[in-house]
Amino acid sequence: MDALTVDRSTPRPTTLERSVRAEIVAAERPDRPIRRWLRGIRRWIDRHPRLRFAYRLGVGVLGGVIAVAGLALVPLPGPGWLVVFVGLAVLGTEFAWAKRLARWVKRQLDRFWAWWTARRSARAASRGSG
């Protein structure tokens, strides 16, 4: 397949998918007022070593509790995995390993969603032709 050939095996993102992705990108912009405010608070915390330790400890405990609670909810109907990802996001604000893990999980979910939509499209096409 050369650069000019269009790969039609992967369906194009829907309007909703494009809209959600655009909103995520916009929310993650560093110039947003809430992000500037949070960076200011973080700089103030970083100037106080004991407060910084207490903050990291609090983030670790809170994020860990949320993630473990999410894992406990996974077998039940409801948003178990979503709660796990929220816990990872909380941990990722303070710990690089959690941020890397959250990025990896985000990539895997994106791959899964692409696979799922392609599968769904293929099934719909096979039903329509058969």
C-alpha positions in Angstrom: 0.0 0.0 0.0 1.6 3.3 -1.1 1.1 6.7 0.4 -1.7 7.6 -1.9 -3.8 4.6 -1.2 -6.5 5.1 1.4 -7.0 2.3 3.9 -10.7 1.6 4.0 -10.4 -1.3 6.5 -10.4 1.1 9.4 -13.6 3.1 9.7 -13.3 6.9 10.1 -14.1 8.3 13.5 -17.7 9.4 14.0 -18.6 12.9 14.7 -19.0 12.1 18.4 -15.6 10.5 18.6 -14.0 13.5 16.9 -15.9 15.8 19.3 -14.8 14.0 22.4 -11.2 13.9 21.3 -11.2 17.6 20.6 -12.7 18.3 24.0 -10.0 16.2 25.7 -7.3 18.0 23.8 -8.8 21.4 24.7 -9.1 20.5 28.4 -5.5 19.4 28.5 -4.1 22.7 27.2 -1.7 24.2 29.8 -2.9 27.8 29.3 -6.4 27.0 30.8 -7.2 29.2 33.9 -7.7 26.2 36.2 -4.4 24.7 35.2 -2.6 28.0 35.8 -4.2 28.3 39.2 -3.3 24.7 40.1 0.3 25.2 39.0 0.5 28.3 41.3 -0.8 26.2 44.2 1.7 23.5 43.3 4.6 25.9 43.3 3.5 27.1 46.8 3.4 23.6 48.1 6.8 22.8 46.6 8.4 25.6 48.6 7.4 23.9 51.9 9.1 20.5 52.2 6.9 19.1 54.9 3.8 20.2 53.1 5.1 18.7 49.9 5.6 15.3 51.7 2.1 15.4 53.2 0.7 16.4 49.8 2.4 13.5 48.0 1.3 11.1 50.8 -2.3 12.3 50.5 -2.3 12.0 46.7 -0.8 8.5 47.0 -3.4 7.3 49.6 -6.3 8.9 47.8 -5.4 7.7 44.4 -4.6 4.2 45.7 -7.9 3.9 47.5 -9.8 5.0 44.4 -7.9 2.6 42.2 -8.3 -0.4 44.6 -12.0 0.5 45.0 -12.4 0.5 41.2 -10.7 -2.9 41.0 -13.2 -4.2 43.6 -16.0 -2.8 41.4 -14.8 -4.4 38.2 -16.8 -7.7 38.5 -19.9 -5.8 39.3 -22.1 -4.0 36.8 -21.2 -0.4 36.6 -18.1 1.8 36.1 -15.4 -0.3 37.7 -12.7 0.3 35.1 -13.6 4.0 34.9 -13.0 4.3 38.7 -9.6 2.5 38.3 -8.7 5.1 35.6 -9.7 8.0 37.8 -7.5 6.5 40.6 -4.6 6.3 38.1 -5.2 9.9 37.0 -5.1 11.1 40.6 -1.9 9.1 41.2 -0.5 10.5 37.8 -0.7 14.0 39.1 2.2 13.2 41.5 3.9 10.0 40.4 5.6 9.5 37.0 5.0 5.8 36.9 1.3 6.3 37.2 1.3 8.9 34.5 3.1 6.5 32.2 0.7 3.7 33.1 -2.3 6.0 32.4 -0.9 7.0 29.0 -0.3 3.3 28.1 -3.8 2.4 29.2 -5.2 5.3 27.2 -3.4 4.1 24.1 -4.6 0.5 24.6 -8.2 1.8 25.0 -7.9 3.8 21.8 -6.6 0.7 20.0 -9.4 -1.3 21.4 -12.0 1.2 20.4 -10.6 1.3 16.8 -10.8 -2.5 16.7 -14.3 -2.6 18.2 -15.7 -0.1 15.7 -14.0 -1.9 12.8 -15.5 -5.2 14.0 -18.9 -3.6 14.3 -18.7 -2.1 10.8 -17.5 -5.5 9.4 -20.4 -7.3 11.1 -22.9 -4.7 9.8 -21.5 -5.0 6.3 -21.6 -8.8 6.3 -25.3 -8.7 7.5 -26.2 -6.3 4.8 -24.6 -8.4 2.0 -25.7 -11.8 3.3 
